[in-house]
Each structure stands twice: as C-alpha cells, then as structure tokens.
Amino acid sequence: MSADSPLKTRITEDMKSAMRAGDKVRLGTIRMVLAGVKQVEVDTREALDDAQVLAVLDRMVKQRRESITQFRKAGRDDLAEAEVQELAVIQAYLPEPLSEAEIAAMIDAAIAETGAGSVRDMGKVMGQLKPRLQGRADMGAVSNQVKARLS
C-alpha cells in the first residue's frame, strides 16, 4: 500500500474541522466522499493517489448534477437543494475548471500526438485526455467535442 494522497489527507482534516464546527451538511458530505474513496480502495485493494481520488469526486459531482435535474423535474426543490449543497462541498476539492479554449487546445494536442484521423481513433485520444482533464472538465462534453473533431 502506498502513502495516502495529499488530497485525501486534506479531506480528512476538513472532516475533523467540520465536526468541530458542527457543520452537519459539510460533515455528512465529506463522510460520504471518504466512504466513496474507501469503497474504491477496498474494491481495488490499494490506496488511491490524487488522480484516483479526483476520479471518485468527479463521479460524485456527475451523480449530484443528475439528481438535481431529476429532483427539479419532479418538483422536489427541497431534495434538489440538498444535492446543490453537497455539490458545492465536493466541488471545493476539484481543481479549477478549464476554459473552453484550454479544453479545445488540449483536444487538438491529443489528436496531433496520437495521430488520430477518424472516429475509430477516439479511444486513443480520450485515453490521453482523461488523466489531464479529470475533475477539470465534463468528460461527456469533451467526448462529444473529440467525436465532432474526428468526424
């Protein structure tokens, strides 16, 4: 087992301060994040590094966004608001999102590096982009942009 990621250590410290401050929403969300990280560690039998912790956070952000949409459609603004609060806590651990121009430049660079010429090469391009963009861009949107460029 490798050493804990600095990000995971920061999240654990934040949990302790949320506990001391009596911040129930933040505490509950951070506990949920740590449980998600722990679950992946148990499943893979290895300690996660920062990139892997970011992947877990990214998945949680995506889940919250989908839940917010569903709750609002169902007229459950109370539940949507709870998800919005959780989303804000989780996003605090993600790096600054990239601008459209930065994402476009990274897509162009990845296409050039892989020599991709058609949609069949999309896996190679996404394989290059994913570690660089994890937690900093919506990977679904990036995937659509790559597909558009390659077709």
C-alpha positions as CSV (number, residue, x, y, z in Angstrom):
1,M,0.0,0.0,0.0
2,S,1.3,3.4,-1.0
3,A,1.0,6.5,1.2
4,D,-2.3,8.4,1.3
5,S,-2.9,11.1,-1.3
6,P,-2.4,14.7,-0.1
7,L,-6.0,15.4,-1.3
8,K,-7.4,12.5,0.8
9,T,-5.5,13.8,3.8
10,R,-6.9,17.3,3.2
11,I,-10.5,15.9,3.0
12,T,-9.9,14.0,6.3
13,E,-8.6,17.2,8.0
14,D,-11.7,19.1,6.7
15,M,-13.9,16.4,8.1
16,K,-12.4,17.0,11.6
17,S,-12.9,20.8,11.3
18,A,-16.5,20.4,10.1
19,M,-17.1,18.1,13.1
20,R,-15.6,20.7,15.5
21,A,-17.7,23.5,13.8
22,G,-20.9,21.4,13.9
23,D,-21.4,21.9,10.2
24,K,-23.8,19.0,9.5
25,V,-24.1,19.4,5.8
26,R,-20.4,19.6,5.2
27,L,-19.6,16.8,7.6
28,G,-22.2,14.5,6.1
29,T,-20.9,15.2,2.6
30,I,-17.2,14.8,3.5
31,R,-18.0,11.5,5.2
32,M,-19.8,10.4,2.1
33,V,-16.8,11.3,-0.1
34,L,-14.4,9.4,2.2
35,A,-16.7,6.4,2.2
36,G,-16.7,6.5,-1.6
37,V,-12.9,6.7,-1.7
38,K,-12.7,3.9,0.9
39,Q,-15.0,1.7,-1.1
40,V,-12.8,2.0,-4.2
41,E,-9.7,1.3,-2.1
42,V,-11.4,-1.8,-0.7
43,D,-12.5,-2.9,-4.2
44,T,-9.1,-2.4,-5.8
45,R,-7.1,-3.4,-2.7
46,E,-4.8,-0.3,-3.0
47,A,-4.5,3.2,-1.6
48,L,-5.7,5.8,-4.1
49,D,-3.5,8.6,-5.4
50,D,-4.8,12.1,-6.1
51,A,-5.8,11.3,-9.6
52,Q,-7.9,8.4,-8.5
53,V,-9.5,10.4,-5.7
54,L,-10.3,13.1,-8.3
55,A,-12.0,10.4,-10.4
56,V,-14.2,9.4,-7.4
57,L,-15.0,13.1,-6.8
58,D,-15.8,13.6,-10.5
59,R,-18.2,10.7,-10.4
60,M,-19.9,12.1,-7.3
61,V,-20.3,15.5,-9.0
62,K,-21.9,13.9,-12.0
63,Q,-24.3,12.0,-9.8
64,R,-25.3,15.2,-7.9
65,R,-25.9,17.1,-11.2
66,E,-28.1,14.2,-12.5
67,S,-30.0,14.1,-9.2
68,I,-30.6,17.8,-9.2
69,T,-32.0,17.7,-12.7
70,Q,-34.3,14.7,-11.7
71,F,-35.5,16.3,-8.5
72,R,-36.3,19.6,-10.2
73,K,-38.2,17.8,-12.9
74,A,-40.2,16.1,-10.2
75,G,-40.8,19.4,-8.4
76,R,-38.8,18.3,-5.3
77,D,-36.8,21.5,-4.8
78,D,-36.1,20.6,-1.2
79,L,-34.2,17.5,-2.3
80,A,-32.6,19.4,-5.2
81,E,-31.3,22.0,-2.7
82,A,-29.7,19.3,-0.5
83,E,-27.9,18.0,-3.6
84,V,-26.8,21.5,-4.5
85,Q,-25.3,21.9,-1.1
86,E,-23.4,18.6,-1.4
87,L,-22.3,19.5,-4.9
88,A,-20.7,22.7,-3.5
89,V,-18.8,20.8,-0.9
90,I,-17.5,18.2,-3.3
91,Q,-16.5,20.8,-6.0
92,A,-14.3,22.6,-3.4
93,Y,-11.9,19.7,-3.7
94,L,-11.7,19.7,-7.5
95,P,-9.1,21.8,-9.4
96,E,-10.2,25.0,-11.2
97,P,-12.3,24.0,-14.3
98,L,-10.6,24.6,-17.6
99,S,-11.9,27.2,-20.1
100,E,-13.4,26.1,-23.4
101,A,-10.3,27.4,-25.2
102,E,-8.0,25.4,-22.9
103,I,-10.0,22.2,-23.5
104,A,-10.0,22.8,-27.2
105,A,-6.3,23.3,-27.3
106,M,-5.8,20.1,-25.2
107,I,-8.1,18.1,-27.6
108,D,-6.1,19.4,-30.6
109,A,-2.8,18.5,-29.0
110,A,-4.1,15.0,-28.1
111,I,-5.3,14.4,-31.7
112,A,-1.9,15.5,-33.0
113,E,0.0,13.4,-30.5
114,T,-2.0,10.2,-31.3
115,G,-2.2,10.9,-35.0
116,A,-5.9,10.3,-34.8
117,G,-7.7,10.6,-38.2
118,S,-11.1,9.2,-37.6
119,V,-13.7,8.4,-35.0
120,R,-12.2,4.9,-34.8
121,D,-9.2,6.6,-33.0
122,M,-11.4,8.2,-30.4
123,G,-10.3,5.8,-27.7
124,K,-6.6,6.7,-28.1
125,V,-7.4,10.4,-27.9
126,M,-9.7,10.1,-24.8
127,G,-7.1,7.9,-23.2
128,Q,-4.6,10.7,-23.4
129,L,-7.1,13.4,-22.4
130,K,-8.8,11.7,-19.4
131,P,-5.8,11.9,-16.9
132,R,-5.2,15.6,-17.8
133,L,-8.8,16.7,-17.7
134,Q,-10.1,14.6,-14.8
135,G,-12.1,16.8,-12.4
136,R,-11.4,19.9,-14.5
137,A,-13.9,19.3,-17.4
138,D,-17.1,17.4,-18.1
139,M,-15.7,14.3,-19.8
140,G,-19.0,13.7,-21.6
141,A,-18.8,17.1,-23.2
142,V,-15.1,16.6,-24.0
143,S,-16.0,13.2,-25.6
144,N,-18.6,14.9,-27.8
145,Q,-16.1,17.6,-28.9
146,V,-13.5,14.9,-29.8
147,K,-16.1,13.0,-31.8
148,A,-17.1,16.2,-33.6
149,R,-13.4,17.0,-34.5
150,L,-12.7,13.4,-35.7
151,S,-15.8,13.0,-37.9
